[in-house]
Amino acid sequence: MRTPGSRSEGRHAIALVAAAALLALSGCAGSGDAAPTGSASATTSGADPTPAPTELTESEALDIAVATYEEFLYAERDVLASGGVETEAFELLTTENMEGYLNDLVEVATSDELTVEGDLSVVHADIQQYKNNEISVYVCIDLGDSQVYDGTGAEYGEERSGVIQPAEVRIVNLTDTPQIDAQKLWPELDLCQ
């Protein structure tokens, strides 16, 4: 029996979501342009003052979060599909806080021959909190139309029919390139039911 937080459970959770990320997300938007953020620059005598930044609306924050997360899923898919070789896009879309996750993802990609069929979709997202340099969002990932197979062609992991995987995601660096700073799966979260 696996205990919560065990390495085996962690690898399985990574494989479950990451392998689902191998699926094509047709029509996904790019990260888009975030609204200007940050503080106004100090002015010097005779210089025009820098206009104050525009605050993000909740809708803009949600759009940035979902688009960034979908790009993250693409990058995750590339890591798995390449056998752990293609990590550049993942590294650009994540902060140092996600380095351990990338290492685990590469380990799964190099030790398991995974093939994924079907579609993955983000079916719901809710803002938990947002400010100019950070967004926390809950996302619901529909795994039901996808299946993961191991190197022998056997189904990998648990039954996926009707499975909606909730996760909490934190995005930072909104003034430059939004990056995933944290992702936590929440199997018990009823947001997606």
Secondary structure, 3 states (H helix, E strand, C coil): CCCCCCHHHHHHHHHHHHHHCCCECCCCCCCCCCCCCCCCCCCCCCCCCCCCCCCCCHHHHHHHHHHHHHHHHHHHHHHHHCCCCCCHHHHHCECHHHHHHHHHHHHHHHHCCCEEEEECEEEEEEEEEEECCEEEEEEEEECCCEEEECCCCCECCCCCCCCEEEEEEEEECCCCCCEEEEEEECCCCHHHC
